[in-house]
């Protein structure tokens, strides 16, 4: 959480449009964001830059009360827009969100960024792209075991089928083996 950097570029004024004092965010017992103090100036562009998981999006969700939509979320501290506490019961969250927007990336863009980051991490750590010892005949059993391990009761949107899992594992076949492997046809 301490790796978030705040960078501001002033355009024309020094009037604070939005302020946060001692902002805290909890998701259940998890203290996700601690003691954020910031003045966001009027007519400026403010960028929150930091590694994944440092609290950038969590803080942005505080500014337009999107954390209200998360049952386990709790926001403490003071966040004001034009001097008015945005968490005052008299403030309509929908009206607030019309005034305070965030520019978000599409799910496809975020998914691709995630995959690119994993690929880069693998390269940085020297993790091979292919597994030299992997054989086509091993894949069904590996996929079966992976699918079995995935069913731990963790709430995910969907579980992978064995066929999809086998396809992913096939991507780790050495290039010569992968080229010689016939494509499996879908069962009718």
C-alpha positions as CSV (number, residue, x, y, z in Angstrom):
1,X,0.0,0.0,0.0
2,X,2.9,2.4,0.5
3,X,4.1,2.2,-3.0
4,X,1.4,4.4,-4.5
5,X,2.9,7.6,-5.9
6,X,0.9,10.8,-6.5
7,X,1.9,13.1,-9.3
8,X,0.1,16.3,-10.1
9,X,0.4,18.7,-13.0
10,X,-1.2,22.1,-12.4
11,X,-3.1,23.8,-15.2
12,X,-4.3,27.1,-13.8
13,X,-5.4,27.3,-10.2
14,X,-4.6,26.1,-6.7
15,X,-8.1,25.7,-5.5
16,X,-8.7,22.2,-4.0
17,X,-11.6,20.5,-5.8
18,X,-11.4,17.4,-3.8
19,X,-9.7,16.5,-0.5
20,X,-9.1,13.4,1.4
21,X,-8.0,13.3,5.0
22,X,-7.0,10.1,6.8
23,X,-8.9,8.0,4.2
24,X,-9.1,4.3,5.2
25,X,-10.7,1.4,3.3
26,X,-11.5,-2.0,4.8
27,X,-12.8,-5.1,3.0
28,X,-14.1,-7.0,5.9
29,X,-11.1,-7.3,8.3
30,X,-8.6,-6.5,5.6
31,X,-7.3,-2.9,6.0
32,X,-6.7,-2.2,2.3
33,X,-5.9,1.5,2.3
34,X,-4.4,3.4,5.2
35,X,-4.2,7.1,6.0
36,X,-4.5,8.8,2.5
37,X,-4.2,12.6,2.7
38,X,-4.4,14.5,-0.6
39,X,-5.7,17.7,-2.2
40,X,-6.8,17.3,-5.8
41,X,-6.7,20.7,-7.4
42,X,-9.4,22.1,-9.6
43,X,-8.6,22.0,-13.4
44,X,-5.7,19.6,-13.0
45,X,-5.0,16.1,-14.1
46,X,-3.9,13.9,-11.3
47,X,-2.4,10.5,-11.9
48,X,-2.0,7.7,-9.3
49,X,1.0,5.6,-10.3
50,X,2.1,2.4,-8.6
51,X,2.4,-1.4,-8.8
52,X,-0.6,-3.6,-9.0
53,X,-2.3,-4.0,-5.6
54,X,-0.9,-0.8,-4.0
55,X,-4.4,0.8,-3.7
56,X,-4.8,3.1,-6.7
57,X,-8.1,1.7,-7.8
58,X,-9.3,1.3,-4.3
59,X,-8.7,4.9,-3.6
60,X,-10.4,6.0,-6.9
61,X,-13.4,4.0,-5.9
62,X,-13.6,6.0,-2.7
63,X,-13.7,9.3,-4.7
64,X,-17.0,8.3,-6.5
65,X,-18.3,6.0,-3.8
66,X,-18.1,2.9,-6.0
67,X,-17.1,1.0,-2.8
68,X,-20.7,1.5,-1.7
69,X,-21.5,-1.4,-4.2
70,X,-19.2,-3.8,-2.3
71,X,-21.0,-5.3,0.7
72,X,-17.9,-5.9,2.8
73,X,-16.3,-2.5,2.0
74,X,-16.1,0.2,4.7
75,X,-14.6,3.7,4.1
76,X,-13.4,5.9,7.0
77,X,-11.9,9.3,7.2
78,X,-13.0,12.4,5.3
79,X,-13.4,12.9,1.5
80,X,-14.8,16.2,0.3
81,X,-15.8,17.5,-3.1
82,X,-16.1,21.4,-3.2
83,X,-16.0,21.3,0.6
84,X,-18.9,18.9,1.1
85,X,-18.4,15.5,2.7
86,X,-19.2,13.0,-0.1
87,X,-20.1,10.3,2.5
88,X,-22.7,12.5,4.1
89,X,-26.1,10.6,4.1
90,X,-27.6,13.5,2.1
91,X,-25.3,13.0,-0.8
92,X,-26.8,10.9,-3.6
93,X,-24.1,8.5,-4.9
94,X,-25.5,8.4,-8.4
95,X,-25.4,12.2,-8.6
96,X,-21.9,12.2,-7.2
97,X,-20.7,9.7,-9.8
98,X,-22.0,11.9,-12.6
99,X,-19.7,14.6,-11.3
100,X,-16.7,12.4,-10.4
101,X,-15.7,10.0,-13.1
102,X,-12.7,7.7,-13.7
103,X,-11.4,6.7,-17.1
104,X,-11.3,2.9,-17.1
105,X,-9.9,0.4,-19.5
106,X,-12.1,-2.3,-21.0
107,X,-12.0,-5.8,-19.5
108,X,-10.2,-7.0,-22.7
109,X,-7.5,-4.4,-22.3
110,X,-7.1,-5.2,-18.6
111,X,-6.9,-8.9,-19.3
112,X,-4.3,-8.4,-22.0
113,X,-2.2,-6.2,-19.7
114,X,-2.4,-8.9,-17.1
115,X,-1.3,-11.6,-19.5
116,X,1.5,-9.4,-20.8
117,X,2.7,-8.7,-17.2
118,X,2.7,-12.5,-16.4
119,X,4.7,-13.2,-19.6
120,X,7.2,-10.4,-18.7
121,X,7.5,-11.7,-15.1
122,X,8.2,-15.2,-16.4
123,X,10.9,-13.8,-18.7
124,X,12.4,-11.8,-15.8
125,X,12.4,-14.8,-13.6
126,X,13.8,-17.1,-16.3
127,X,10.8,-19.3,-16.3
128,X,10.8,-21.2,-19.6
129,X,8.0,-20.8,-22.2
130,X,8.1,-24.5,-23.0
131,X,8.6,-27.6,-20.9
132,X,11.1,-29.8,-22.6
133,X,10.0,-33.0,-20.7
134,X,6.3,-32.5,-21.4
135,X,4.8,-35.2,-23.6
136,X,1.4,-35.2,-25.3
137,X,0.5,-38.4,-23.6
138,X,1.0,-36.7,-20.2
139,X,-1.5,-33.9,-20.9
140,X,-4.8,-35.5,-20.1
141,X,-3.7,-36.7,-16.7
142,X,-2.1,-33.3,-15.9
143,X,-5.3,-31.5,-17.0
144,X,-7.4,-33.8,-14.9
145,X,-5.3,-33.1,-11.8
146,X,-5.3,-29.4,-12.5
147,X,-9.1,-29.3,-12.8
148,X,-9.5,-31.4,-9.6
149,X,-7.2,-28.9,-7.7
150,X,-9.2,-25.9,-9.1
151,X,-12.4,-27.0,-7.5
152,X,-11.6,-25.8,-4.0
153,X,-14.9,-23.9,-3.5
154,X,-13.2,-20.5,-4.2
155,X,-15.8,-18.2,-5.8
156,X,-14.7,-17.8,-9.5
157,X,-16.9,-16.9,-12.5
158,X,-16.5,-20.3,-14.0
159,X,-14.2,-23.4,-13.8
160,X,-12.2,-24.5,-16.7
161,X,-13.2,-27.7,-18.5
162,X,-10.6,-30.5,-18.9
163,X,-10.6,-29.9,-22.7
164,X,-9.8,-26.2,-22.2
165,X,-7.1,-27.1,-19.6
166,X,-5.5,-29.6,-22.0
167,X,-5.3,-26.9,-24.6
168,X,-3.6,-24.5,-22.2
169,X,-1.1,-27.2,-21.2
170,X,-0.4,-28.0,-24.9
171,X,0.9,-24.5,-25.2
172,X,3.8,-25.5,-23.0
173,X,4.8,-28.4,-25.4
174,X,8.2,-27.9,-27.0
175,X,7.8,-26.3,-30.5
176,X,8.7,-29.5,-32.4
177,X,6.3,-31.6,-30.3
178,X,3.5,-29.0,-30.6
179,X,3.8,-28.9,-34.4
180,X,3.6,-32.7,-34.6
181,X,0.5,-32.9,-32.3
182,X,-2.7,-33.2,-34.2
183,X,-5.5,-30.8,-33.3
184,X,-8.3,-32.5,-31.3
185,X,-11.7,-32.2,-32.8
186,X,-14.6,-31.2,-30.7
187,X,-17.1,-34.0,-29.9
188,X,-20.4,-33.6,-31.7
